[in-house]
Amino acid sequence: MLRIVALIILFMGMTFTVVTNIAARHGGGKGVNPIAVIGNGVKDMLNGADDIAPEISNALSRAELNIPKIGKKATTGLAMAMEDLSGADFSGQNKEKAIFASALATNAIFVNTLLDGATFEGAAAQNANLKKARLSNANLNAALFPGADFSDADLSQSVARAADFTGANFAKADLSYAKLSASSGASAIFTSAYAVGAIFTDAQLPGAKFSGAELTGARFWGADLS
């Protein structure tokens, strides 16, 4: 690139110098050698560029070291969205804030697993075993958990709008302030569950059992409890 620029400058300089020489000779003055003048100037410019180029290259290299690489993510072991986890055993593991969104987790085992803040949105986990699991503040929106076992689990303040809990077992589970609006829980078992402040608005719960459950402040507006 520098050589092209140098040639352009050389051509322009020669043209200018020729015109100057013609004018000087007509006026009786002394002309100059255009090739020598321009050649020396171009030589100095290229030599200077050779000195500057390594510095520019070094500067760019240093700058590149400080630029984060795009497209790489740290592997945390918590991102399992859309994976097939059927039959997987996570018993006793720490999966706090893990991402299981849209995962297939049929018959998966989460016994006594820490899942606080985890996301199961859109997951399909038929007959999954979550006995004594901790799911406080978890996101189970639109998840499918028919036949799942949540007995003795902690689902306090979890969100499970439009989820399917048909035939699921919530015996002795903590559902305090959980949001299960528009969920399906036909024949689900909530025996002795602690569901203070839980929201079951518009939930479909025909045949569900709530015997011995603590339901103080729970809301069932529009719910089907037939």
matplotlib code that plots the C-alpha trace (Angstrom):
import matplotlib.pyplot as plt

x = [0.0, 2.8, 4.5, 1.4, 1.1, 4.8, 4.3, 1.3, 3.3, 6.3, 4.1, 2.5, 5.9, 7.5, 4.7, 4.9, 8.7, 8.7, 6.3, 8.5, 11.6, 10.1, 9.0, 12.5, 14.3, 12.1, 12.9, 16.7, 16.7, 18.4, 16.2, 16.4, 16.5, 13.0, 14.0, 16.6, 14.4, 11.4, 13.5, 15.2, 11.8, 10.2, 13.3, 13.0, 9.3, 9.7, 12.5, 10.3, 7.5, 9.8, 10.6, 7.0, 5.5, 7.0, 5.7, 2.2, 2.3, 3.4, 0.7, -2.0, -0.8, -0.9, -4.4, -5.6, -4.6, -7.1, -10.0, -12.3, -12.9, -16.4, -18.4, -16.7, -18.6, -17.3, -18.4, -20.3, -21.9, -25.3, -26.5, -28.5, -31.2, -32.8, -30.7, -31.9, -31.6, -34.0, -33.1, -30.2, -29.4, -28.7, -29.3, -27.7, -26.0, -25.8, -27.6, -28.6, -29.7, -29.1, -30.8, -33.0, -35.3, -37.0, -34.9, -36.2, -36.0, -38.3, -37.7, -34.8, -33.8, -33.3, -33.7, -32.4, -30.9, -30.3, -32.2, -32.9, -33.5, -33.2, -35.1, -37.3, -39.4, -40.8, -39.1, -40.7, -40.1, -42.7, -42.4, -39.3, -38.3, -37.8, -38.4, -36.9, -35.4, -35.0, -36.7, -37.2, -37.6, -37.4, -39.0, -41.3, -43.5, -45.1, -43.1, -44.6, -44.3, -47.1, -46.7, -43.6, -42.8, -42.3, -43.0, -41.2, -39.7, -39.3, -41.0, -41.5, -41.9, -41.5, -43.3, -45.2, -47.7, -49.5, -47.4, -48.7, -48.7, -51.3, -51.1, -48.0, -47.3, -46.8, -47.3, -45.7, -44.1, -43.5, -45.5, -45.7, -46.2, -45.7, -47.5, -49.4, -51.9, -53.5, -51.6, -53.1, -53.1, -55.8, -55.6, -52.5, -51.7, -51.2, -51.8, -50.2, -48.6, -47.6, -49.2, -49.6, -50.2, -49.9, -51.8, -53.9, -55.9, -57.6, -55.8, -57.4, -57.4, -60.3, -59.8, -56.8, -56.4, -55.6, -56.4, -54.3, -52.7, -52.1, -53.8, -54.0, -54.1, -54.0, -56.0, -58.2, -60.1, -61.5, -59.9, -61.6, -61.6, -64.4]
y = [0.0, 2.4, 1.7, 2.6, 5.8, 6.5, 6.1, 8.5, 11.1, 10.5, 11.1, 14.2, 15.6, 15.0, 16.9, 19.8, 19.9, 19.9, 22.8, 24.6, 24.0, 25.3, 28.5, 28.8, 28.5, 31.0, 33.4, 32.6, 30.6, 27.2, 24.1, 21.0, 17.3, 16.1, 12.4, 13.1, 15.3, 13.0, 9.9, 11.1, 12.1, 8.7, 6.9, 8.8, 8.1, 4.4, 4.1, 5.9, 3.5, 0.5, 1.9, 2.6, -0.7, -3.0, -0.6, -0.6, -4.4, -4.7, -2.2, -4.3, -7.5, -5.9, -4.6, -8.1, -9.6, -7.3, -8.1, -10.8, -13.7, -13.7, -17.0, -18.8, -19.5, -20.8, -24.4, -24.4, -27.9, -26.2, -25.6, -28.6, -27.0, -29.2, -32.2, -35.8, -36.5, -39.4, -41.7, -39.5, -39.5, -36.1, -37.3, -35.2, -32.9, -29.1, -27.9, -24.5, -22.2, -24.9, -24.6, -27.6, -25.6, -27.8, -30.8, -34.3, -35.7, -38.7, -40.8, -38.6, -38.7, -35.5, -37.0, -34.5, -32.4, -28.6, -26.9, -23.5, -21.0, -23.7, -23.4, -26.3, -24.1, -26.3, -29.4, -32.8, -34.9, -37.5, -39.7, -37.8, -38.3, -35.1, -36.3, -34.0, -31.8, -28.1, -26.0, -22.7, -19.9, -22.4, -21.8, -24.6, -22.7, -24.8, -27.8, -31.4, -33.4, -35.9, -38.6, -36.9, -37.3, -34.0, -35.4, -33.5, -31.2, -27.5, -25.5, -22.3, -19.2, -21.3, -20.4, -23.1, -21.4, -23.6, -26.6, -30.2, -32.0, -34.6, -37.4, -35.8, -36.3, -33.2, -34.9, -32.9, -30.6, -26.9, -24.9, -21.7, -18.7, -20.9, -19.7, -22.5, -20.5, -22.3, -25.5, -29.0, -31.2, -33.7, -36.4, -34.8, -35.4, -32.4, -34.3, -32.5, -30.0, -26.6, -24.2, -21.0, -18.1, -20.4, -19.4, -21.9, -19.4, -21.1, -24.4, -27.6, -29.8, -32.4, -35.2, -33.6, -34.4, -31.6, -33.5, -32.1, -29.4, -25.9, -23.6, -20.3, -17.4, -19.8, -18.6, -20.9, -18.3, -20.0, -23.3, -26.6, -28.7, -31.1]
z = [0.0, 0.9, -2.4, -4.4, -2.4, -3.0, -6.8, -6.8, -4.9, -7.3, -10.3, -8.8, -7.7, -11.1, -12.8, -10.4, -10.7, -14.5, -14.5, -12.0, -14.0, -17.1, -15.3, -13.8, -17.1, -18.7, -15.9, -16.1, -12.9, -12.2, -12.5, -10.4, -11.1, -10.4, -10.1, -7.5, -5.4, -5.4, -5.2, -2.0, -0.5, -1.3, 0.1, 3.4, 3.6, 3.0, 5.5, 8.1, 7.3, 7.8, 11.3, 12.2, 10.9, 13.6, 16.3, 14.8, 14.6, 18.2, 19.3, 17.5, 19.1, 22.5, 21.9, 20.7, 24.0, 25.7, 23.4, 24.7, 22.4, 21.1, 20.9, 23.8, 27.0, 30.2, 30.9, 34.2, 34.0, 34.7, 31.2, 30.1, 28.0, 25.4, 26.3, 26.7, 30.4, 30.5, 33.5, 34.6, 38.3, 39.9, 43.5, 46.1, 43.6, 43.6, 40.6, 41.9, 39.1, 36.5, 33.1, 32.1, 29.8, 27.2, 28.4, 28.2, 31.7, 31.7, 34.8, 35.8, 39.5, 41.5, 45.0, 47.6, 44.8, 45.3, 42.5, 44.0, 41.2, 38.5, 35.2, 33.9, 31.6, 28.9, 30.1, 29.8, 33.0, 33.2, 36.3, 37.5, 41.1, 42.9, 46.4, 49.0, 46.3, 46.9, 44.2, 45.9, 43.4, 40.5, 37.1, 36.1, 33.7, 31.0, 32.2, 32.0, 35.2, 35.0, 37.6, 39.1, 42.8, 44.7, 48.1, 50.9, 48.3, 48.8, 46.0, 48.0, 45.8, 42.7, 39.5, 37.6, 35.4, 32.9, 34.0, 33.9, 37.2, 36.4, 39.0, 40.6, 44.3, 46.5, 49.8, 52.6, 50.1, 50.8, 48.2, 50.2, 47.9, 44.8, 41.7, 39.9, 37.9, 35.0, 35.8, 35.4, 38.4, 38.0, 40.7, 42.1, 45.8, 48.0, 51.3, 54.3, 51.9, 53.2, 50.7, 52.5, 50.1, 47.1, 43.9, 42.1, 40.0, 37.0, 37.8, 36.7, 39.8, 39.4, 41.8, 43.6, 47.3, 49.8, 53.0, 55.9, 53.7, 55.1, 52.7, 54.6, 52.1, 49.1, 46.1, 44.0, 41.9, 38.8, 39.7, 39.0, 42.2, 41.2]

ax = plt.figure().add_subplot(projection="3d")
ax.plot(x, y, z, "-o")
ax.set_aspect("equal")
plt.show()
